[in-house]
């Protein structure tokens, strides 16, 4: 189930312009070339969506997103569309 959901989420994130690193885990690392990861994480938090943002060099522009249910991932993608459009 996680593999299928992860594949769908990766494709949707890429459609939104995110670079998504290859993953075989229950999470993905993604970054947007034109948006600050800390800002994205904060905007998602305002919508009660929690993703991890790390401040360490090399990964400070990536979000760590745990693979949830299909419904949870759909909520995430919808929120990201709104944030990126605004």
C-alpha positions, -999 to +999 in steps of 0.1 A: +000+000+000+028+024+009+046+017-023+016+026-044+007+057-024+044+068-025+045+065-063+013+085-067+025+112-043+059+114-061+042+119-094+019+146-080+048+164-063+068+164-096+037+179-114+039+207-089+075+213-098+091+196-069+124+176-071+118+143-053+147+121-044+144+084-050+130+066-020+123+030-010+111+041+025+078+053+040+088+089+033+101+111+006+125+141+005+113+168-018+123+204-026+108+231-048+133+251-069+115+284-063+102+281-028+119+281+006+114+248+024+110+264+058+083+287+044+065+257+028+066+238+061+052+268+080+024+273+055+015+236+057+016+237+095-009+266+094-032+241+076-026+214+103-003+194+079+030+185+096+061+178+075+097+177+087+121+205+078+157+201+087+181+231+091+213+211+084+234+220+054+227+200+022+191+192+032+179+226+045+157+231+013+141+197+015+109+186+032+107+151+047+071+139+040+059+107+055+037+086+033+002+085+048-031+073+034-042+082-001-066+107+015-039+123+036-016+126+006-045+142-014-050+168+013-012+175+012-011+180-025-042+202-025-026+224+002+006+226-018-013+237-049-029+265-029+003+276-013+022+276-046-006+295-064-008+322-037 
